[in-house]
Amino acid sequence: MRTTCVMPTSLPPSSPLLTAGEMKACETQAIQKWGIFSLVLQEHAALGALALLGRDAPIHVLAGPGNNGGDALALARLARLQGRDVNLWPLTSTGAPTWKGDAAVQARLWEGMGGGYRHVADPAQVIGSWRGWVVDGLFGLGSKLPIPPVLLPWLEALNGPDRHFKVLSLDSPTGLDPSSGEVAGPVLRADSTACFGHMKRCHGLRPAKDFCGDISVVPIPLPQAPPSTLSLLRRPGILGARWDAHKYDHGHVTIRAGNVGMGGAVALAAMGALRGGAGLVTVLTEAAVVGIVASQVPEAMVAPWEGRLPDKTDVLLVGPGGVEEIPDWDGPLVLDASALRDGDGAKWMGRPNTIITPHAGEFSRLFGAAAPKGTQGRLAAIEKMLDRLDGPPPGALVLKGAQTLLTGGGSRHIFVNPTGHPGLATGGTGDFLAGLASARFARHKDDPLKAASQAVWLHGAAADSLGEGPLLAGDLGPALAKVFRGLSGA
């Protein structure tokens, strides 16, 4: 994978997800360029993490041997200065605390204030009586997995089903690789994570993210995040309509879709476009399907396909409902499902003003690769695809799945969508998304990445507003309307 990232003039609202190496480089820059002391960074981190804990609850601090242990020692000292009930448990392979670097300084400060250390041979004997908060300062940014065997009884006891305390992890839960979304072994499940400075990949990628609980970014004096290749999408900024807007101001989406027996897919795509803000939607389908679609989506114009596109088309969507032939069209184009043919991935990524929306299996056909599995697998597949292309691709890719990924549109950057839940794993939701992407593209005709990122965020947010559990693709329309009203402040 290349280490540089070429970007267009603007990117969707997002937060970078750094690797451990990128984060360490950011800290090193602050220390060497600004002359700031690393202990100052540690004090800011500890003070910010301490503010996340309930004021009167007792605290059990678990301190590892490295810098994460130094953060834990600083937090324990600051809590003691506030008169808090604090117990410090140094968990090392030797059983006796051995500190180095900044952690050794923090230990001397702790001890100088009269702070002591707690030890126990069998953690299960004491953890059952713990209340309040447990602070996980065992292994953070410098984690080397697998974790030492001495910690396994602690993790087993701390993760017990009947724990009567909450866990705050400092920077990342012990057992996670900060640079990855994978979970390779035992992990301490946190209720909250104090993320220092900038988010790391484990804070944004699943399944690792699910072990972090509520993530709070604790500001510490650092430069802006360094250039990265991966970011987490944030809530999009969507402007309201002018008071005198005309339907053509909101865009005309034409949908070429729908073979016999597939009218439902066409109707859902049309509804996605209408709910996504298109001012006009024209559906061109097979003659036998016209009546079915028209009865389900009376707001759309529905006609049989006769080989021509209507005038004033702003965006063309092709694919839902089994349509493979792509009309001759040089304007903004969205391709879904059946329109995505084997080996054509590079072709469409090289076409300006194009959005393609494959799932993992379709991505495999498009780019001649094994179907990627999981977020980490799909991320690696995109990185390999980008390395094979000549420069930043003008076309935008929406790789659907649990945590949809996006790239292209003039950028090699990869974006992770944080919204949505497993209820979207049902037939028709992809057709609705294709229509929604077309509507947003009609609003942003020269920016396929912006349009695609808005669509996937809104699609997932609509599902989130319905709550966890199964849903019907048709449920997304009314839910999306509520999401839009929330974004506009109505």
Summary of the structure (lengths in Angstrom):
residues: 490
radius of gyration: 26.0
end to end distance: 44.4
largest distance: 85.7
contacts: 1782
relative contact order: 0.11
helix: 38%
strand: 16%
